[in-house]
Every structure is written in C-alpha cells, then in structure tokens.
Amino acid sequence: MFKRLAFTAALLASLITTAARADLVIEGRASQALHCAALLLIAASVAEAGDPAFARKAALVKYTAVQMLAEVPGTDAQKGIALQQRIERILKTRDAGQFVAEARRTQKWCLRNFL
C-alpha cells in the first residue's frame, strides 16, 4: 500500500509540473477508467483544500483513483500526462455545479466497474 501511496504522490506532483502530451489514444473502457480517476482526484483535492481534516479520507480517495488507472494503457508517466489532460478538460468544460452533479451521478458506477 505504501508503494501505491508513493506513486500517488509522485503522480499528483507530475500533474502540477508536466505540460507534455500523453501521445496515447485512450478509448473505451480505458477512457472511462481515466475519466473516473480524474473525477475522484478533483473531488478529493477540492474537499481536502476546503477542510484539512479531510486529508486522511482524501488520501484514500486518491489511492482509489490510482487503482483505476490500472485499466489505462501506457507507462506511469504516460498515464500521469493523460490524467492531467483529462483533469484539465473537465475543469475547463464544467462549472462547480455541473462537476458535482456528474461526480454524484457516476461515483457508484465508477467504483463498481473499476475496483
């Protein structure tokens, strides 16, 4: 578990500093898993920023998101870049209300299908 948490931390750090492109075509189930992971990471990060007491639960949610990336092809670096791109797309195309509605609507489906 600690290895996965270290990967999570490294992945999140790469999301902040990476501006490269993933150079992957991610379709079908892999694309759905990527989207679910992005939704979870955004939700966990926002909740944690709003309430530092949420940090422990947010770490678990982030770990869950990383587990979903097992469905996505490519190296860890490519997955990190693809995840960053998906997060950016979500943040650019949804307001807060739309994001919350989507996250609530898809959360159970994501967990059921990718864990």
QUISULJO-V285452 format. One record per backbone hydrogen bond with DSSP energy under -1.0 kcal/mol. CO is the residue of the C=O (numbers start at 1). NH is the residue of the N-H. If there is no record, write none. Layout:
co->CO nh->NH
co->CO nh->NH
//
This chain:
co->1 nh->5
co->2 nh->6
co->3 nh->7
co->4 nh->8
co->5 nh->9
co->6 nh->10
co->7 nh->11
co->8 nh->12
co->9 nh->13
co->10 nh->14
co->11 nh->15
co->12 nh->16
co->13 nh->17
co->14 nh->18
co->27 nh->30
co->28 nh->32
co->29 nh->33
co->30 nh->34
co->31 nh->35
co->32 nh->36
co->33 nh->37
co->34 nh->38
co->35 nh->39
co->36 nh->40
co->37 nh->41
co->38 nh->42
co->39 nh->43
co->40 nh->44
co->41 nh->45
co->42 nh->46
co->43 nh->47
co->44 nh->48
co->45 nh->49
co->46 nh->50
co->47 nh->51
co->51 nh->54
co->52 nh->55
co->54 nh->58
co->55 nh->59
co->56 nh->60
co->57 nh->61
co->58 nh->62
co->59 nh->63
co->60 nh->64
co->61 nh->65
co->62 nh->66
co->63 nh->67
co->64 nh->68
co->67 nh->70
co->68 nh->71
co->69 nh->72
co->75 nh->79
co->76 nh->80
co->77 nh->81
co->78 nh->82
co->79 nh->83
co->80 nh->84
co->81 nh->85
co->82 nh->86
co->83 nh->87
co->84 nh->88
co->85 nh->89
co->86 nh->90
co->87 nh->91
co->88 nh->92
co->89 nh->93
co->95 nh->99
co->96 nh->100
co->97 nh->101
co->98 nh->102
co->99 nh->103
co->100 nh->104
co->101 nh->105
co->102 nh->106
co->103 nh->107
co->106 nh->110
co->107 nh->111
co->108 nh->112
co->109 nh->113
co->110 nh->114
co->111 nh->115
//
